[in-house]
Each structure stands twice: as structure tokens, then as C-alpha cells.
């Protein structure tokens, strides 16, 4: 159990006065822990195939490499480290018996294809909201570069980041959230905190009703 999960558990105990959950809740909380890597891998492959079909991908990397990008992203690996891991993994092939040669730029483009953007990606010379506004208004690379006081190549990088965020938002961040739930404890932590809040609000409401006189 990591520190954040422990804090949420303490919140649950403090709010509900109980260290246990009901049988039905316990089954739901344990669903992630019970998943084996094969099950996670299958679902990851399904999501990536869906995104490729729906949006198209901008690199020649195969789906297996995209899966490695997702895993690396949630393990906080750098783009360069992910690229090296892809190149070293003989199970990831492109064409017949040809291993993949990827670099950090390929991984960055793959990440944005997958709607996986980091806070560092959004650190622009101007407010990031302004970058998104310019992208939404179809500003040219030259106009974006002028606003950022940068070269066109850097402007195109920020455009990819903003476009990834915009497309993800229009999809209600479905794919990003599903990746996160598959590969982290976020679904467990979120459910535990939500239950604690709901129980606490319910008890507070009951106290209010008890104290009210007519």
C-alpha cells in the first residue's frame, strides 16, 4: 500500500469509524489486485487498437510498442528510457523479424497519439491556455511560433500537446483514464475516497435532521 492509499484508508476510517467495508465493496476494491498481467495486457491492446482505428497514429511503431509507451508513462519513465526499452525488447517487432528502432521523439509522438501528456509537456513560454486557444483557432505554425517566441519545430511540438489534450477532453478523457485505472491504484483510491465522503455526508445529514425542531 503506497502513502497516498494509506492516507485515503485513514480518511475512510476517520470518517466511517470502521476499518472494514461491506462484502460487496471489498470485492470491488480488490478487482485491480486480482487482475493478472495477461488480462491487463489484453485490455491494453484493445484500447490501443480502438484508438488507432478511431484517430490514426503518427508513428510506424507497432501496437506492442505503443503498449510499452503506456506502461512507461505510468511508471514515470522518460521518453528516452522508453525508447531504449522498446529497442531492447526483442518481442516488439516491426515487419518480419525486425526489431523496432525508436527514439525519444517517436515516443513523444506516440504518447500524444495516446492522449498521454505530462505537466512538463505543457510548460510553455506563455500561458498554456493561450496555446490551446491558438490551436483551437487554427493558428499557423508561424503564428504559434511568434506567440511563443520560438522556432516552428518547437511550436509544432506544443501544437501536438495541445491537440492531444483537446481530443482527449472531447472524448471525456476516456482512454487516458482507462489506461490509468488499468496500470495504477487510482480506481481503488478514488472509490475509497468517494465512499468515505458519501458516508461522512450521510452521517452529517442525519445529525442535521436530528437537531432540527419544527
C-alpha positions as CSV (number, residue, x, y, z in Angstrom):
1,X,0.0,0.0,0.0
2,X,1.6,3.3,-1.0
3,X,1.5,6.5,1.1
4,X,-1.5,8.0,-0.8
5,X,-3.5,4.9,-0.5
6,X,-2.7,4.7,3.2
7,X,-3.8,8.3,3.7
8,X,-7.1,7.6,1.9
9,X,-7.6,4.5,4.1
10,X,-7.1,6.7,7.2
11,X,-9.7,9.1,5.9
12,X,-12.1,6.3,5.4
13,X,-11.5,5.0,9.0
14,X,-11.8,8.5,10.5
15,X,-15.0,9.3,8.6
16,X,-16.8,6.0,9.0
17,X,-15.4,4.7,12.3
18,X,-14.8,1.4,10.7
19,X,-11.7,-0.4,9.3
20,X,-13.8,-2.7,7.1
21,X,-16.1,-2.4,4.2
22,X,-19.1,-4.5,3.2
23,X,-18.6,-7.7,1.3
24,X,-19.7,-6.2,-2.0
25,X,-17.4,-3.2,-1.5
26,X,-14.5,-5.4,-0.7
27,X,-14.9,-7.4,-3.9
28,X,-14.9,-4.2,-5.9
29,X,-11.8,-2.8,-4.2
30,X,-9.9,-6.0,-4.9
31,X,-10.6,-6.2,-8.6
32,X,-7.4,-4.5,-9.6
33,X,-5.3,-6.6,-7.3
34,X,-6.8,-9.7,-8.7
35,X,-6.0,-8.9,-12.4
36,X,-3.1,-10.8,-13.9
37,X,-0.7,-9.2,-16.3
38,X,-2.2,-11.1,-19.2
39,X,-5.7,-9.7,-18.6
40,X,-4.2,-6.2,-18.3
41,X,-2.2,-6.7,-21.5
42,X,-5.3,-7.8,-23.4
43,X,-7.3,-4.8,-22.3
44,X,-4.4,-2.5,-23.1
45,X,-4.2,-4.0,-26.6
46,X,-7.9,-3.5,-27.1
47,X,-7.8,0.2,-26.1
48,X,-4.7,0.9,-28.3
49,X,-6.4,-0.9,-31.3
50,X,-9.5,1.2,-30.8
51,X,-7.5,4.4,-30.7
52,X,-5.6,3.5,-33.8
53,X,-8.8,2.8,-35.6
54,X,-10.5,6.0,-34.4
55,X,-7.7,8.5,-34.5
56,X,-4.9,7.1,-36.6
57,X,-1.3,7.1,-35.2
58,X,1.5,9.3,-36.3
59,X,4.4,6.8,-36.0
60,X,5.2,3.5,-37.6
61,X,5.6,1.9,-34.2
62,X,3.5,-1.3,-33.8
63,X,0.8,-1.7,-31.1
64,X,3.2,-3.6,-28.8
65,X,5.5,-0.6,-28.8
66,X,2.5,1.7,-28.0
67,X,1.6,-0.6,-25.1
68,X,5.2,-0.2,-23.8
69,X,4.8,3.6,-24.1
70,X,1.7,3.5,-21.9
71,X,3.4,1.3,-19.3
72,X,6.4,3.6,-19.3
73,X,4.3,6.7,-19.0
74,X,2.6,5.5,-15.8
75,X,6.0,4.3,-14.4
76,X,7.3,7.9,-14.8
77,X,9.9,6.8,-17.3
78,X,11.4,9.4,-19.6
79,X,10.7,9.2,-23.4
80,X,14.4,8.3,-24.0
81,X,14.2,5.4,-21.4
82,X,11.0,4.1,-23.0
83,X,12.6,4.3,-26.5
84,X,15.6,2.4,-25.3
85,X,13.4,-0.3,-23.7
86,X,11.4,-0.7,-26.9
87,X,14.6,-1.1,-28.9
88,X,15.9,-3.7,-26.4
89,X,12.7,-5.7,-26.4
90,X,13.1,-8.5,-29.0
91,X,9.4,-9.4,-28.6
92,X,8.4,-6.0,-30.2
93,X,8.9,-6.3,-33.9
94,X,8.1,-4.2,-36.9
95,X,7.9,-6.2,-40.1
96,X,9.2,-9.7,-40.3
97,X,11.7,-10.4,-37.5
98,X,12.9,-6.8,-37.4
99,X,13.2,-5.2,-34.0
100,X,12.0,-1.6,-33.5
101,X,14.4,1.3,-33.6
102,X,12.7,4.1,-31.7
103,X,14.0,7.4,-30.3
104,X,12.6,9.9,-27.8
105,X,10.7,11.9,-30.5
106,X,8.9,8.7,-31.6
107,X,7.9,8.1,-28.0
108,X,6.7,11.6,-27.6
109,X,4.6,11.4,-30.7
110,X,3.2,8.0,-29.6
111,X,2.3,9.4,-26.2
112,X,0.4,12.3,-27.7
113,X,-1.3,9.8,-30.0
114,X,-2.5,8.0,-26.8
115,X,-3.6,11.3,-25.1
116,X,-0.8,10.9,-22.5
117,X,0.5,14.4,-21.8
118,X,2.8,15.3,-18.9
119,X,2.9,18.6,-17.0
120,X,6.3,19.2,-18.4
121,X,4.9,19.0,-21.9
122,X,2.5,21.9,-21.0
123,X,5.3,24.2,-19.7
124,X,5.2,26.8,-22.4
125,X,6.8,30.4,-22.6
126,X,3.2,31.7,-22.4
127,X,0.1,30.5,-20.5
128,X,-0.8,27.0,-21.8
129,X,-4.5,28.1,-22.1
130,X,-3.3,30.6,-24.7
131,X,-1.5,27.8,-26.6
132,X,-4.7,25.8,-26.7
133,X,-6.7,28.9,-27.8
134,X,-4.4,29.5,-30.7
135,X,-4.6,25.8,-31.7
136,X,-8.4,25.9,-31.5
137,X,-8.5,28.9,-33.7
138,X,-6.3,27.2,-36.3
139,X,-3.3,29.4,-35.9
140,X,-0.5,28.5,-38.3
141,X,2.8,27.2,-37.0
142,X,4.4,30.6,-37.8
143,X,1.8,32.4,-35.7
144,X,2.2,29.9,-32.9
145,X,6.0,30.3,-33.0
146,X,5.7,34.1,-33.0
147,X,3.4,33.9,-29.9
148,X,5.9,31.5,-28.2
149,X,9.0,33.4,-29.4
150,X,10.2,30.0,-30.6
151,X,11.2,28.2,-33.8
152,X,8.5,26.4,-35.9
153,X,9.7,23.0,-34.7
154,X,9.1,23.8,-31.1
155,X,5.8,25.4,-31.9
156,X,4.7,22.2,-33.7
157,X,5.6,20.2,-30.5
158,X,3.3,22.5,-28.4
159,X,0.6,22.1,-31.1
160,X,0.8,18.3,-30.7
161,X,0.5,18.6,-26.9
162,X,-2.5,21.0,-27.1
163,X,-4.2,18.9,-29.8
164,X,-3.8,15.7,-27.7
165,X,-5.4,17.5,-24.7
166,X,-8.2,18.8,-26.8
167,X,-9.0,15.5,-28.4
168,X,-8.8,13.8,-25.0
169,X,-11.1,16.3,-23.5
170,X,-13.7,15.8,-26.3
171,X,-13.5,12.0,-25.5
172,X,-14.1,12.9,-21.8
173,X,-10.6,11.6,-21.2
174,X,-11.9,8.1,-21.6
175,X,-8.7,6.4,-22.9
176,X,-6.3,8.2,-20.5
177,X,-8.5,7.3,-17.6
178,X,-8.8,3.7,-18.6
179,X,-5.1,3.4,-19.0
180,X,-4.6,4.9,-15.6
181,X,-7.1,2.5,-14.0
182,X,-5.5,-0.5,-15.6
183,X,-2.0,0.3,-14.5
184,X,-2.3,2.2,-11.2
185,X,-4.2,2.0,-8.0
186,X,-6.2,5.1,-9.0
187,X,-9.6,3.3,-9.2
188,X,-9.1,1.8,-5.8
189,X,-8.1,5.1,-4.2
190,X,-10.9,7.0,-5.9
191,X,-13.6,4.6,-4.9
192,X,-12.3,4.5,-1.3
193,X,-12.3,8.3,-1.0
194,X,-15.7,8.6,-2.7
195,X,-17.3,6.1,-0.2
196,X,-15.7,7.9,2.7
197,X,-17.1,11.3,1.6
198,X,-20.5,9.9,0.9
199,X,-20.7,8.1,4.3
200,X,-19.5,11.3,6.0
201,X,-22.0,13.5,4.3
202,X,-24.8,11.0,5.0
203,X,-23.9,11.0,8.7
204,X,-23.7,14.8,8.8
205,X,-27.2,15.0,7.1
206,X,-28.6,12.6,9.7
207,X,-27.2,14.8,12.5
208,X,-28.7,17.9,11.0
209,X,-32.1,16.2,10.7
210,X,-31.9,15.1,14.3
211,X,-31.2,18.6,15.6
212,X,-33.9,20.3,13.6
213,X,-37.1,21.1,15.5
214,X,-40.4,22.3,14.0
